[in-house]
Amino acid sequence: MSCAARVWVPLMLGCLLGCLLGCSGAVAQSGSAEAVAECLRDNVPPAWGAQIEVRLRQPDGSQEVRRLAYATRERGREPLSDHWVRMRAPDALAGVVHLFRQTESSWSRWSYLPALDRVSQVKGQGSSSAALEEIVGVRDLDALMRWSEGATLQLAAPREEGGRQVRSINATRRVGTGASAGFERMRGLMDVERCVLLQGEWRDAENRKTRSLSVVPASLRRYGDHWVPQRIDVQQSDGVTAQVHLTHVVIAPKIPRGLFDPDGFHQVMPAALGLE
């Protein structure tokens, strides 16, 4: 190998590595709204799971700690999401298991109630976010990581804040069908380099604020090509607040048999996903 070649090869490899590590951030910083939406989209792992602890505080000051195991996956050419949730605490909820499966225009939820030893099914319209609304912690993760799907984005110019390159986002997404159709709005802030939302405020079709979320930036952890927040602070419009902690994360776990199957989802334990 010539001297020039010995210099060129390492230089080319270095440039390639630099692109692999920094291209997503460059796209988010200077790209179109479509490119930024794709960048946010690519940050979502196709399949992952987590142990989650949620510290709820009611307006009267009372508190409750909920612990749950969570797994989600995407499927199809136009990715649809499935979600599995097993409640572990408090005792009143321990053993309750939910399965959410999304179609193009609707979703189905199966819930196992151990006190009755029975699975019930509920169907509804809209996105998986609508289905997950009652499960604090899971709905918030899904909103931060998937809300931009199907939304129209407007972006401000990049700026530096807290030592990070960020961009403000205004987003609108159609919700509901027929006479109940409307537009949900989100105003947020994204981390340009990591292609992840750091803040979000949501308003319903009547422009009423429903909740706001804030990621603790120092809690972001990198798992291969994906950045996942480990701490999210939630403020609901009814005065309820929550601290959401991801205490254990598994990316691309081996999916155990029955996990996303309505006939067997309630029999799967967290250990089968590596969540112990």
Salt bridges, closest charged atoms under 4 A:
GLU53 OE2 - ARG55 NE 3.12
GLU53 OE1 - ARG67 NE 3.16
GLU64 OE1 - ARG66 NE 2.51
GLU74 OE1 - ARG41 NH2 2.92
GLU74 OE2 - ARG146 NE 3.22
ASP82 OD2 - ARG73 NE 2.84
ASP82 OD2 - ARG75 NE 2.75
ASP82 OD1 - ARG101 NE 3.41
GLU133 OE2 - ARG139 NH1 3.44
GLU133 OE2 - ARG211 NH1 3.68
GLU134 OE1 - ARG109 NH1 2.72
ASP140 OD1 - ARG139 NE 2.98
ASP140 OD1 - ARG211 NE 3.21
ASP142 OD1 - HIS83 NE2 3.77
ASP142 OD1 - ARG146 NH1 2.93
GLU149 OE2 - ARG41 NE 3.32
GLU161 OE1 - ARG159 NH2 2.97
GLU184 OE1 - ARG173 NH2 3.44
ASP191 OD2 - ARG164 NH1 2.62
ASP191 OD2 - ARG194 NH1 2.99
GLU193 OE1 - ARG194 NH1 3.55
GLU201 OE2 - ARG187 NH2 3.38
GLU201 OE2 - ARG203 NE 3.37
GLU201 OE1 - LYS209 NZ 3.75
ASP204 OD2 - ARG208 NE 2.87
GLU206 OE1 - ARG208 NH2 3.14
ASP233 OD1 - ARG231 NE 2.66
GLU276 OE2 - ARG88 NH2 3.56
